[in-house]
Amino acid sequence: MCIVFANSLNHCLLLLRENVILTPHVAFYSKMSMYLNKRISMENAINVIEGNLDKTNKIVNK
């Protein structure tokens, strides 16, 4: 596996292969993901304030 950063492209051996396509990971940058990020964050904040930790979504270290 090759984890590529902007300043390390010259050292990535995957670039030498003809059967490899490198693409950026941009799943977060959609209108729906940004909407859900805001909505879930606000729902979680409300649930924490109201003491409903069992209703929170994707909270680490509950």
C-alpha positions as CSV (number, residue, x, y, z in Angstrom):
1,M,0.0,0.0,0.0
2,C,1.2,3.5,-0.7
3,I,-0.1,6.4,1.3
4,V,0.5,9.5,-0.8
5,F,1.0,13.0,0.4
6,A,1.5,16.0,-2.0
7,N,5.2,16.2,-1.2
8,S,5.9,12.5,-1.6
9,L,4.5,11.7,-5.1
10,N,8.0,11.3,-6.4
11,H,8.7,8.4,-4.1
12,C,5.5,6.4,-4.7
13,L,6.2,3.2,-6.7
14,L,2.6,2.9,-7.7
15,L,3.1,5.8,-10.1
16,L,5.4,3.6,-12.1
17,R,2.7,1.0,-12.7
18,E,0.4,1.1,-15.8
19,N,-2.5,-0.7,-14.1
20,V,-2.9,1.7,-11.2
21,I,-5.1,4.8,-11.1
22,L,-4.5,7.2,-8.2
23,T,-7.5,9.4,-7.2
24,P,-8.2,11.7,-4.3
25,H,-10.6,10.7,-1.6
26,V,-13.4,13.3,-1.8
27,A,-16.4,11.4,-0.3
28,F,-16.9,14.1,2.3
29,Y,-17.3,16.9,-0.1
30,S,-20.9,16.5,-1.2
31,K,-24.0,18.5,-0.3
32,M,-25.6,15.5,1.4
33,S,-22.5,14.7,3.5
34,M,-22.2,18.3,4.7
35,Y,-25.9,18.4,5.5
36,L,-25.7,15.1,7.5
37,N,-22.6,16.3,9.3
38,K,-24.4,19.4,10.6
39,R,-27.7,17.5,11.3
40,I,-26.0,14.6,13.2
41,S,-23.8,17.1,15.2
42,M,-26.8,19.1,16.3
43,E,-28.9,16.0,17.1
44,N,-26.0,14.7,19.2
45,A,-25.6,18.0,21.0
46,I,-29.3,18.1,21.9
47,N,-29.2,14.4,23.0
48,V,-26.2,15.0,25.2
49,I,-27.7,18.1,26.8
50,E,-30.9,16.2,27.5
51,G,-29.0,13.3,28.9
52,N,-30.0,10.8,26.1
53,L,-26.6,9.4,25.4
54,D,-28.2,6.2,24.1
55,K,-29.7,8.2,21.2
56,T,-26.4,9.7,20.1
57,N,-24.9,8.7,16.8
58,K,-21.2,8.0,16.2
59,I,-19.9,9.4,19.5
60,V,-16.5,8.1,20.7
61,N,-16.0,7.5,24.4
62,K,-19.6,7.7,25.5
